[in-house]
Amino acid sequence: MGIHHGAILRILRDDGPQSRAELARRTALSPTALTHLTAQLLNDGTVTELTQVVASGAPVGRPAVNVALVPDANAMVGVHLGAGTIHATITDLKATPKVKASLYFDAASSEPTAVIRQVVKTVEGLIKKSGVDRSRLLGLGLGVPGPVDTERRRNLLSINYDWKDVPFADELETMLSMPVVVEHNVSAMALAESRYGIGRDATALLYIYLRTGLGAGLVINGRPFRPGGHGAVELGHIQVVEHGERCSCGSTGCLETFLSEGVLARAVNIDKPHPRQLLAVVERHPDVWNAALRHLTTAIASATNLLNPDLIVFGGHLAEAPESFIDSIRKSVPPRVLPPMRDALRFERSSLGNDAGAIGGAAAALDQLFYSGVSQ
C-alpha cells in the first residue's frame, strides 16, 4: 500500500464511513485518483461499500454509497512485556481484542533469549487458540519496559531486567516469520488510549502507569512524543527529594523511591500486590499514602507545566486506586500549573483496563504496519 491508502484508512478508522467525495476532499486527491485507490482497497477486502438509507420523502435518485473500514479484514498481534509478565492479544484493525493470553515468569533470572522464547511460545499458542489464518496477521507490536531505538527494533535499556540493547524485532521476526515493531510499553498504552480509548478527543494525552516502576507516555495531536527518538517519558525518575534514598536508576530521591510496586508493598507488608488491593491497602497507612500522593502531585504538576497535556490517564495500579486518589490529584495539581492549563486539564482512569499493554503493542504496530500505508 501507499501513503494515500494510509490516509484513507486513517479517516475511516477515526471517523467512520465516508462518501468518496468526502474522502477526496479530506485527502486532497482527485475524484479519479480516489476512486482508483478505493477500488484497490475494496479488492483486497480492507474496505466495503455501504448504501445509505434514503429518508422518506427524499428525491428519488441514485442512493449514496459510503466507504467503510472492515475491521476484521486483517489482524494484529499485540504483546506487553512487563517485569515478569507477558500479556498478549490478537486484535482487529481497530485494536479490539479477539483473544488474549498471559504468562508469568521470574524476571530476576530471565535472560533476553529466554524471554523471547516465552514470547514466541505465548504468541504461537494464541494464534492456534484464535484460529486466525496466518496470512491475515499483519505483524506483531511489542511493548517493552524502557526506551527503544529510533527504528523501533531494539530495547535500549531496561532497568528492571538489567538489559541493554536487546534486538527483539530481529529475533522475533526470525522465529515468528512476521514483521515486528518494538515500542516503549507505556508509550504504546498512551497511543492505544489516544487512538481507541478515552483520549480520542484529547490534543495531548499523558499516560501514567504504575506497576514495578512508574512510567509515562505522551501522545500529541495523535502522534507519540518520542524525546530523543526513544519514546520513554521517565516520570518515575524525577527527583522529588534531594539526597533521598538510592533509586534503581542509580540516582537518589526519585519519585519511584516513594511510588513503585515494591516500595509500597514493603511499606504496608504485602507480599504479592494485586492491582485492586495495593493502593486500597496503602490508603490505610496515612504516612505512606500522603508521601506518595504529595510527591506524585509534584511530578505531575512539573510534567504538566513542561508538556501541556490536556488529559492525564492513569493505568496499572493507579487505574484501580481508590476514588480518594483521583479526588486528591484533581484538587492538588491544577493550582500548581499555569492558569491557561487549569481549566482544560482532565484526569481519568484508563478505559482499556488490564489489556492496555497488549492493546498498546497492537496499536503501535497498526500505526506503523497498516495505517502508515507503507508496507514492511
N, C-alpha and C positions, 0 to 999 in steps of 0.2 A: 504494500500500500504506500501511497504518497502522503505528503503533508496535508493536501487538500482533503483526502479521505479522513484524516485525523480530525481536521477542523469540523467536518460534517458530523462525525461520530461524537465529538465532544458536545456539540449543540444538542444532538438527540439525547445524549446521556443526561445533560443538565436540565434541559427544558422540555423534553418530551417530543411527541410527534410534531412535525413541521411540514408545511407545504414546500414544494420545490421552489416556488417564487420567494418564499421567506428565507429558505436556505441559501439561495443565490444572493439575496440582498445581504444577509449576515456574513457570508463568506467572501463577498465582493467578487464572485465568479459570474461569468456569463451564463444565461439560461442553458445554452448549448453544452458548455463545459459541465455545469451542474448535473444536467440530465445524463451525460456520459458517465460521470463519477457515481451517481446513484445507481445507474444500471449495473455497474461493476459490483457495488455493494449488495444489490438485490440478487445478482447472480451467485454470489458466494454465501448468501443466506444471512448476512450480518444485519441487514435491514429488511423491512417488509413494507407493503403499502396498506394503508387503512383508508377506507372510503368514509368520508364524513357523512353523518346523518343530516339530511336536508330538513330544515324546520318546516312545520306545517304552514302553508300559505306562501312559502318562498317561491320565487320564479322557477319554473321548470327549466332544467338545463343539464349540462353535464355535471355530475356530482364531483365535488372537490376531493382530491386524493392527497393524503398526508403520507410522509415517510416516517417510519418509526424504527428504533433500535430493537433488535431481537436479543434480549439478554442471555438467552440460553443457547445462542448460536455457537459460542465457544466457552471455555472455562479456564480458570487461572488457579494455580496453587499458591497459597499464602502460608508462610511459616514464621512464627515468632520464636526466637531463641533468647530465653532468659537465663537467669542463674539457676541451673539445674532443671530447667523445663524446656520442653519443645511443644508448642501448640501449633497445629496445622489445620488448614481448611482447604476445601475446593469451592470456589465461588463462581458465579456467573459474571457477565460483563459489567454488572453494576455492584460488584463486590458483595453480593448476597450469599452467605454461606449455604452450601448444599449438604456437605458432610464435614465432620471435624473429628480430630483425634488429639490426644495429649500423651506425652511421655515424660517421666521424671527420672533424673539420674543424679549421681553425686558430682556436683560441679567441682568440688575440691580436687578430685583425682582424674579429671577428664581432659585428655589431650585433644587438640582440634581434630585430628584424624578420627578419633573415636566418636566425637560428637557429630562429625559429618556422616559417619556410617549410621548413626542413630537417626539423623535427619532423613537419610535415604530410606532406611527401614520404615520410618513413620510415613513418609510420602508414598512409598510403594504400597503399603497397606491401605492407605487412604484411597489411592486410585482404584485398587481392587474392590474396596468396600463401596465406592461410588458407582462403579460400573461404567464410568465415563470412557469413551473411546479416546485413546491417547492422541489421535490425530486432531481432536478438538481442544487439547490442552495447549495453551499459548506459551506457557512457561511457568516459572516459579519466582516469587518475590520473597526474599529472606530478610527479616528484621533482626539485626544483631546488636548486642549491648556495647555500643561505643561508636566512635567516628569511623567513616568509610572513606575510601579513595574517591577522587573526582569522577572516575569511570563507573563507580558503584559495582566494583568487583571484589574488593578486599575489606576485611575488618582490620583497621589500622591498629586499634588498641582496645582491649577490654580489661579494665582494672579488676573486675570481679573474677575473671578467669585467668588473669595474668597472661593474656595472649598478646602477640604483636604480629601485624601484617599477615593475617590468615587469608589465603586465596580461596574463599568459599565458592565463588562463581565458577572458577576453573574446575575445581574438584567436583562440584555438584553437576555441572554440565556434562562432564565425562561419565559420571555414574548414572545420571538420570536421562541423558540424551534429550535435554530441553534447555532453552535459554534461561538464564538466571540473573536476577537483579538483586543486588545487596544494598540495604539501606539501614541507617541508624534506626533502631526499633521504635523509639518514641517519636522520631520524625515521621516514621511510617504511620503510626497511630494518629498523629496530628493531621496527616494528609487524608487518611480514611475518614476522620471526623469532619474535615472540611469538605470532602467530595460527597460523602454518602451519609453523614450523620447530622448532629445538631448544629454544626458550623457552616452549613451551606450558604447562609446569608452573611457570614462574617467577612469583613475585609481583612482582618489579621487575627489569626487564632493561635493562642499559646496553649499547648497541651502539657500538663504537668502530671508525671506518673511516678507513683511510689510503690516500689517492691523492694528488692535487695538494696537498691540505691534510689536516688531521686533524680529523675531525668526530665528533660523537656524537649519539645519540638515546636517549631513555629512555621505557619503557613501564611503567606502574604499574597493577597489577590489570587488565590488558588495555586500559588507556586511555593514549594518548600523553600524555606530560608536555609541556605547552606553556607554558613560562615567558613571561609577558607576552603569552600568546596566540599566540606566533610560532613555537614548535616547536623552534628550534635550541638545542642544548646545546654551547656553544663551548669544548670541552675543549682544542682546539689553541691557544687564546688565553689559557690560564692562564699567568701569568708565573712561570717557573721559575728565572730568573736576573735579579737586579737589575742594571740598566744593561747588559743584554746587547745583542745585535745587533737592528737595526731589523726589525720584522715587517711583513708586507704590510698588516696591520690598522692600522698607524701607531704601535703601542706598541713596547716593546723587551723582549727576553728571553723571548718567548712560547715555548711548547713547540714550535710549528711552526718556529721557527728552528733546532731540533735534529732534528725528526721530521716531515718532509714529503718528498714525492717528489723535488722539485727539489733541496732541500738535501742529501739523502742521495746522489742521483745525482751531483751535483757533487763531493761529498766523496770518492767512490770512482771517479770518472771514467767514468761510464756515460752515454751519450748518450740512449738511449731505454729507460727502465726497463721490464722485463717483470715482471708480478706474481710469477711464480715464480722470478725471479732477483734482484730488487733486494736484499731483506734477506739472502739467502744470500750475496751478494757483500759486503754491509756487514758481515756477521759476520766476514769475513776481515780487517777493519780494526778492531782492538780499540778504538782511541781513539774512533772514530765510533760503534761499536756500544755501547760501555759508556756513553757520554754519553747516547745516545738512550734506552737502557733505564733508566738512572738517573732521567732527567727524566720519562719516561713513568710509571715506578713512583710518583714523587711525585704526578703529576697524577691517576693512578688512585686512589691512596690518599686524596687530598683529595676527589675526586668520591665515593668510597665513603662516607667519613665524613659528607659532606653529603647524599647522595641515597639511601643504604642499598640499593643493588641486591643481589640475591642471585645474579644471573647476569650475567657480563660476556662479551659475544660480540665477537669480533674479525673484521672484514671488510676487503676490499680487500687491500693488500699484507700486512697483519697476518694474514689468514687463510692466506696462503701462506708465512708466516715459518717458519724452521727450528724444530724442536722445542725447541731450547735457549731460544728466545724465550718460549714458553709456560711452560717449566720455570722460567725466571727470574722471570716475573711471578707464578706460583703460589707461589714461595718468598718473594719480596720484599714483595709487597703485604700479605698478612694480618697480619704483625707490626706494620704501620703503621696498622691500622684498629682500631676499638673492639672489645673482646672478644666481645660478642654477635654481631657480624657475621662473625667469623673462621671459625667452623665452617660457616656457611651459604653462604659465598661460593664460587662456581664460576667457572671461566674456560674458555671453549670457542671453537673456530673456528666461523665461520658455516656453517650447514648448507645455505645456499641458493647458495653459490658465486658465480660471476661474474654470475649473473642476479639477484642480491639487489636491485639498484637498481630494475630494471624490475618485478620481482615486488612490491617495496615500493610502487611507484606504483599498481599494480593493487590491492594490499591497502588502501591509503588510500582509493581510490575505491570499492571494495566496501563498506568500512565506512560511508561517507557516503551512497552512492547506492543501496545494496541492503540491507545488514543493519541500517541505522537504521530501515528501514520507512517512511522519508519520501521520497516521490518528488520528483525535482527538476524 
